[in-house]
């Protein structure tokens, strides 16, 4: 099933806690996610280990057999990017899934060696899903918040969900979206100038599409 492939992709990308995995498959209910993880454990695809410092929290790690699925998961992603029509792939968009993917792939190297807070504003979404904050700090994992973390914002990125998804998937260039008025930045000029470096695209963005 597609959700299981996405779940395996998240595990291969390094997600190990239940809540992190849940954010990667937002359309899967907690009960179904728990069942899928148990099924994968029973099949020898992953192991579940308690976190000693956090009661009732577990780490989920792929076994050697699970890691051996990487070529299969990558091939499925490449096939989908090549053969699923662009318009079809832009249906049923989910800001949580998009932002979680972006968060996982941000490259902090070009950023100032300090805390950088980037607020993404989806003007087309209702208030509860409109604002997202990416917090990038030296030596720490990139954090993603859907509630204002209270930090001063260094860069505002205003767009709509479809446009940022198109950029992420390699369908539209950042410069083109800006020219068309579908993407705007406010704030730190250097962060804006370097956006093409730190906002890395989907791993499949460079795969050539074979259908329109």
C-alpha positions as a Markdown table, in Angstrom:
| # | Residue | x | y | z |
|---|---|---|---|---|
| 1 | Unk | 0.0 | 0.0 | 0.0 |
| 2 | Unk | 1.1 | 3.5 | -0.8 |
| 3 | Unk | 1.1 | 4.7 | 2.9 |
| 4 | Unk | 3.3 | 1.8 | 3.8 |
| 5 | Unk | 5.8 | 2.7 | 1.1 |
| 6 | Unk | 5.8 | 6.3 | 2.4 |
| 7 | Unk | 6.3 | 5.0 | 6.0 |
| 8 | Unk | 9.3 | 2.9 | 4.9 |
| 9 | Unk | 10.7 | 5.9 | 3.1 |
| 10 | Unk | 10.5 | 7.9 | 6.3 |
| 11 | Unk | 12.3 | 5.2 | 8.2 |
| 12 | Unk | 15.0 | 5.0 | 5.6 |
| 13 | Unk | 15.3 | 8.8 | 5.9 |
| 14 | Unk | 16.0 | 8.5 | 9.6 |
| 15 | Unk | 12.7 | 9.1 | 11.4 |
| 16 | Unk | 12.6 | 6.8 | 14.4 |
| 17 | Unk | 9.9 | 8.1 | 16.8 |
| 18 | Unk | 6.2 | 7.4 | 16.5 |
| 19 | Unk | 5.3 | 11.1 | 16.4 |
| 20 | Unk | 7.9 | 11.9 | 13.7 |
| 21 | Unk | 6.6 | 8.9 | 11.7 |
| 22 | Unk | 3.1 | 10.1 | 12.1 |
| 23 | Unk | 3.9 | 13.5 | 10.7 |
| 24 | Unk | 5.3 | 11.8 | 7.6 |
| 25 | Unk | 2.1 | 9.9 | 6.9 |
| 26 | Unk | -0.6 | 12.5 | 8.0 |
| 27 | Unk | -3.4 | 10.6 | 6.4 |
| 28 | Unk | -2.7 | 7.5 | 8.4 |
| 29 | Unk | -4.5 | 7.4 | 11.8 |
| 30 | Unk | -2.5 | 6.7 | 14.9 |
| 31 | Unk | -4.2 | 3.4 | 15.3 |
| 32 | Unk | -3.4 | 2.3 | 11.7 |
| 33 | Unk | 0.2 | 3.5 | 12.0 |
| 34 | Unk | 0.6 | 1.5 | 15.2 |
| 35 | Unk | -0.7 | -1.6 | 13.4 |
| 36 | Unk | 1.6 | -1.0 | 10.4 |
| 37 | Unk | 4.6 | -0.7 | 12.7 |
| 38 | Unk | 3.6 | -3.9 | 14.5 |
| 39 | Unk | 3.2 | -5.7 | 11.2 |
| 40 | Unk | 6.6 | -4.6 | 9.9 |
| 41 | Unk | 8.1 | -5.6 | 13.2 |
| 42 | Unk | 6.5 | -9.1 | 13.0 |
| 43 | Unk | 7.8 | -9.4 | 9.4 |
| 44 | Unk | 11.4 | -8.6 | 10.5 |
| 45 | Unk | 11.5 | -5.3 | 8.7 |
| 46 | Unk | 12.1 | -3.2 | 11.8 |
| 47 | Unk | 12.8 | -3.4 | 15.5 |
| 48 | Unk | 11.2 | -1.5 | 18.4 |
| 49 | Unk | 13.3 | -0.5 | 21.3 |
| 50 | Unk | 12.3 | 1.4 | 24.4 |
| 51 | Unk | 13.9 | 4.8 | 25.0 |
| 52 | Unk | 15.4 | 4.6 | 28.5 |
| 53 | Unk | 15.1 | 8.3 | 29.3 |
| 54 | Unk | 11.5 | 8.6 | 28.1 |
| 55 | Unk | 8.8 | 6.3 | 29.5 |
| 56 | Unk | 6.5 | 4.7 | 26.9 |
| 57 | Unk | 8.5 | 6.1 | 24.0 |
| 58 | Unk | 10.1 | 3.7 | 21.5 |
| 59 | Unk | 12.7 | 3.9 | 18.7 |
| 60 | Unk | 11.8 | 2.2 | 15.5 |
| 61 | Unk | 14.8 | 1.1 | 13.4 |
| 62 | Unk | 15.0 | -0.8 | 10.2 |
| 63 | Unk | 16.7 | -4.2 | 10.3 |
| 64 | Unk | 19.2 | -5.3 | 7.6 |
| 65 | Unk | 16.2 | -6.7 | 5.7 |
| 66 | Unk | 14.4 | -3.4 | 6.0 |
| 67 | Unk | 17.4 | -1.4 | 4.8 |
| 68 | Unk | 17.6 | -3.7 | 1.9 |
| 69 | Unk | 14.3 | -2.3 | 0.7 |
| 70 | Unk | 15.9 | 1.1 | -0.2 |
| 71 | Unk | 16.3 | 0.3 | -3.9 |
| 72 | Unk | 12.6 | -0.7 | -4.0 |
| 73 | Unk | 11.4 | 2.4 | -2.3 |
| 74 | Unk | 13.6 | 4.7 | -4.4 |
| 75 | Unk | 12.5 | 2.9 | -7.6 |
| 76 | Unk | 8.9 | 3.4 | -6.7 |
| 77 | Unk | 9.5 | 7.1 | -6.1 |
| 78 | Unk | 11.3 | 7.5 | -9.4 |
| 79 | Unk | 8.6 | 5.6 | -11.3 |
| 80 | Unk | 5.9 | 7.9 | -9.7 |
| 81 | Unk | 7.7 | 11.0 | -10.7 |
| 82 | Unk | 8.3 | 9.8 | -14.2 |
| 83 | Unk | 4.9 | 8.4 | -15.0 |
| 84 | Unk | 2.2 | 10.1 | -12.9 |
| 85 | Unk | 0.9 | 13.1 | -14.7 |
| 86 | Unk | 1.8 | 16.5 | -13.1 |
| 87 | Unk | -1.7 | 17.6 | -12.5 |
| 88 | Unk | -2.6 | 14.2 | -10.9 |
| 89 | Unk | 0.4 | 14.5 | -8.6 |
| 90 | Unk | -0.8 | 18.0 | -7.5 |
| 91 | Unk | -4.2 | 16.7 | -6.2 |
| 92 | Unk | -5.0 | 16.3 | -2.5 |
| 93 | Unk | -2.0 | 18.3 | -1.4 |
| 94 | Unk | -1.1 | 18.3 | 2.3 |
| 95 | Unk | 0.8 | 21.1 | 4.0 |
| 96 | Unk | 1.9 | 18.9 | 6.9 |
| 97 | Unk | 3.5 | 16.3 | 4.6 |
| 98 | Unk | 5.1 | 19.0 | 2.4 |
| 99 | Unk | 6.6 | 20.9 | 5.3 |
| 100 | Unk | 7.8 | 17.8 | 7.0 |
| 101 | Unk | 9.6 | 16.8 | 3.8 |
| 102 | Unk | 11.1 | 20.3 | 3.4 |
| 103 | Unk | 12.2 | 20.3 | 7.1 |
| 104 | Unk | 14.0 | 17.0 | 6.6 |
| 105 | Unk | 15.9 | 18.1 | 3.6 |
| 106 | Unk | 16.9 | 21.7 | 4.5 |
| 107 | Unk | 20.6 | 22.3 | 4.1 |
| 108 | Unk | 21.8 | 24.7 | 6.9 |
| 109 | Unk | 25.3 | 25.1 | 5.5 |
| 110 | Unk | 24.6 | 28.4 | 3.6 |
| 111 | Unk | 22.8 | 30.0 | 6.5 |
| 112 | Unk | 24.2 | 32.3 | 9.2 |
| 113 | Unk | 25.8 | 30.4 | 12.1 |
| 114 | Unk | 23.0 | 31.4 | 14.4 |
| 115 | Unk | 19.3 | 30.6 | 14.9 |
| 116 | Unk | 17.4 | 31.2 | 11.7 |
| 117 | Unk | 13.6 | 31.3 | 11.8 |
| 118 | Unk | 11.7 | 31.1 | 8.6 |
| 119 | Unk | 7.9 | 31.5 | 8.5 |
| 120 | Unk | 6.0 | 29.9 | 5.6 |
| 121 | Unk | 2.6 | 31.4 | 5.0 |
| 122 | Unk | 0.1 | 29.6 | 2.8 |
| 123 | Unk | -2.3 | 32.4 | 1.9 |
| 124 | Unk | -4.8 | 29.9 | 0.4 |
| 125 | Unk | -5.3 | 27.8 | 3.5 |
| 126 | Unk | -7.5 | 28.4 | 6.5 |
| 127 | Unk | -5.9 | 29.9 | 9.7 |
| 128 | Unk | -5.2 | 26.6 | 11.4 |
| 129 | Unk | -3.0 | 25.3 | 8.6 |
| 130 | Unk | -1.8 | 28.6 | 7.1 |
| 131 | Unk | 1.4 | 29.3 | 9.2 |
| 132 | Unk | 4.5 | 27.1 | 9.6 |
| 133 | Unk | 7.8 | 27.9 | 11.2 |
| 134 | Unk | 11.2 | 26.3 | 10.3 |
| 135 | Unk | 13.8 | 26.8 | 13.0 |
| 136 | Unk | 17.4 | 26.1 | 11.9 |
| 137 | Unk | 20.1 | 26.2 | 14.6 |
| 138 | Unk | 23.8 | 25.2 | 14.4 |
| 139 | Unk | 24.4 | 21.6 | 15.6 |
| 140 | Unk | 20.7 | 20.8 | 16.0 |
| 141 | Unk | 18.1 | 19.1 | 13.9 |
| 142 | Unk | 15.8 | 21.5 | 12.0 |
| 143 | Unk | 12.6 | 22.0 | 13.9 |
| 144 | Unk | 9.1 | 22.5 | 12.4 |
| 145 | Unk | 6.3 | 24.2 | 14.2 |
| 146 | Unk | 2.7 | 24.8 | 13.3 |
| 147 | Unk | 2.3 | 27.0 | 16.4 |
| 148 | Unk | 4.2 | 30.2 | 16.7 |
| 149 | Unk | 7.5 | 29.3 | 18.6 |
| 150 | Unk | 7.9 | 32.9 | 19.7 |
| 151 | Unk | 11.2 | 33.6 | 18.0 |
| 152 | Unk | 11.9 | 36.6 | 15.9 |
| 153 | Unk | 11.3 | 35.7 | 12.2 |
| 154 | Unk | 14.3 | 36.2 | 9.9 |
| 155 | Unk | 12.5 | 35.5 | 6.7 |
| 156 | Unk | 8.8 | 35.3 | 5.7 |
| 157 | Unk | 8.0 | 33.1 | 2.7 |
| 158 | Unk | 4.5 | 33.9 | 1.3 |
| 159 | Unk | 2.9 | 31.6 | -1.3 |
| 160 | Unk | 0.2 | 29.0 | -1.8 |
| 161 | Unk | 0.3 | 25.3 | -1.2 |
| 162 | Unk | 0.3 | 24.3 | -4.9 |
| 163 | Unk | 3.2 | 26.7 | -5.8 |
| 164 | Unk | 5.5 | 25.5 | -3.0 |
| 165 | Unk | 4.7 | 21.9 | -3.9 |
| 166 | Unk | 5.5 | 22.6 | -7.5 |
| 167 | Unk | 8.8 | 24.1 | -6.4 |
| 168 | Unk | 9.6 | 21.2 | -4.1 |
| 169 | Unk | 8.8 | 18.6 | -6.8 |
| 170 | Unk | 10.9 | 20.5 | -9.4 |
| 171 | Unk | 7.9 | 21.4 | -11.6 |
| 172 | Unk | 8.5 | 25.2 | -11.1 |
| 173 | Unk | 11.6 | 27.2 | -10.5 |
| 174 | Unk | 11.8 | 29.6 | -7.5 |
| 175 | Unk | 12.6 | 32.5 | -9.8 |
| 176 | Unk | 9.7 | 31.8 | -12.1 |
| 177 | Unk | 7.3 | 31.6 | -9.2 |
| 178 | Unk | 8.5 | 35.0 | -8.0 |
| 179 | Unk | 8.1 | 36.5 | -11.4 |
| 180 | Unk | 4.6 | 35.2 | -11.6 |
| 181 | Unk | 3.7 | 36.8 | -8.2 |
| 182 | Unk | 3.1 | 33.4 | -6.7 |
| 183 | Unk | 6.0 | 33.5 | -4.2 |
| 184 | Unk | 7.3 | 36.5 | -2.2 |
| 185 | Unk | 10.0 | 36.9 | 0.5 |
| 186 | Unk | 10.2 | 39.5 | 3.2 |
| 187 | Unk | 13.1 | 39.8 | 5.6 |
| 188 | Unk | 16.8 | 38.8 | 5.6 |
| 189 | Unk | 18.1 | 39.5 | 2.1 |
| 190 | Unk | 21.0 | 37.0 | 2.4 |
| 191 | Unk | 18.6 | 34.2 | 3.4 |
| 192 | Unk | 16.4 | 35.1 | 0.4 |
| 193 | Unk | 19.4 | 35.2 | -2.0 |
| 194 | Unk | 20.6 | 31.8 | -0.8 |
| 195 | Unk | 17.1 | 30.1 | -0.8 |
| 196 | Unk | 18.1 | 28.0 | -3.8 |
| 197 | Unk | 20.9 | 26.5 | -1.7 |
| 198 | Unk | 19.3 | 25.8 | 1.6 |
| 199 | Unk | 15.8 | 24.9 | 0.3 |
| 200 | Unk | 16.9 | 21.7 | -1.4 |
| 201 | Unk | 14.3 | 20.0 | -3.5 |
| 202 | Unk | 12.7 | 16.6 | -3.4 |
| 203 | Unk | 15.2 | 13.8 | -4.0 |
| 204 | Unk | 13.1 | 13.0 | -7.2 |
| 205 | Unk | 13.0 | 16.6 | -8.5 |
| 206 | Unk | 15.8 | 16.0 | -11.0 |
| 207 | Unk | 14.2 | 12.9 | -12.4 |
| 208 | Unk | 12.9 | 13.6 | -15.9 |
| 209 | Unk | 9.2 | 13.3 | -16.3 |
| 210 | Unk | 8.0 | 11.0 | -19.1 |
| 211 | Unk | 4.4 | 12.3 | -19.2 |
| 212 | Unk | 3.1 | 15.8 | -19.1 |
